[in-house]
Amino acid sequence: MMDYKEKFNEVKSIKIEEELFKKYWRVLKLARTPTRDEFSKIAIVAAAGIMLIGLVGFIIYEIMLVMPK
């Protein structure tokens, strides 16, 4: 048998999940599909960021190979 506190915590948990769902649903209703131009710009910026991070990692790797142990 569930006591009062367990039942209260269960109801409280359901209420929190319902509020969270409502917030997510509001954001999804406002969202829209990007235009081709917006998507292209986002893809270019993301690719440039990935390449920059890769370049920094490669430079660090090369420095570690050259440095004496």
N, C-alpha and C positions, 0 to 999 in steps of 0.2 A: 504494500500500500504506500502511495506517495504522500509524503507529508506536505504541509503548507508551503514551506520554503522551496522545496523541489518544484512544486507546481508553479509557484511564482516565478522562479528562474526560467522555467520552460516558456511561460507566457511572455516574459520579458525578452527572451531570446527570439521568439517568433516576431515580436513587435519590431525589434531592431532589424531583423532580416527584411521585414516588409518595408520599413523606411528606407533601407539601403537599396532595395529593388526599385522603389519609386524614384529615388535619385538617379539611378542608372538609366531607368526608362526615360526620364526627362531629358537626359543627355542624348540618348539614342534618337529621340524624336527631333532634336535640334540638329543632329548630324546630317550631312549631305555628301553626295559623291563628289570628289574633286573634279574639276575640269581637266582636260588633257594638258593644258599649259601648267596648271598648278601641280599636277602629278609629275610632269617632266622636271620642273624646278626642284621639287622635293627629292626625286630620284637622283638628280645631279648632285645636290648638296649631300645626300647620304653617301653616295659613291665617293665623293671627294673626302668626306670624313673617314671612311673606311680606308681609303688609300693613304691618307695622312697618318693614321694610327699604325698602319702596316709599315710605312716608311720609317717612322720613329722606332718601331720594334726592330726593324732590320738594321738600322744604324746602331742601336744598342747591342744587338747580336754581333755585329762586325767589330765593335769596340771591345766587346768581351773576348773575342777570338784573338785580337791583336795584343791585348794587355798580357804582361807576363804573369805567370801563376805565382 
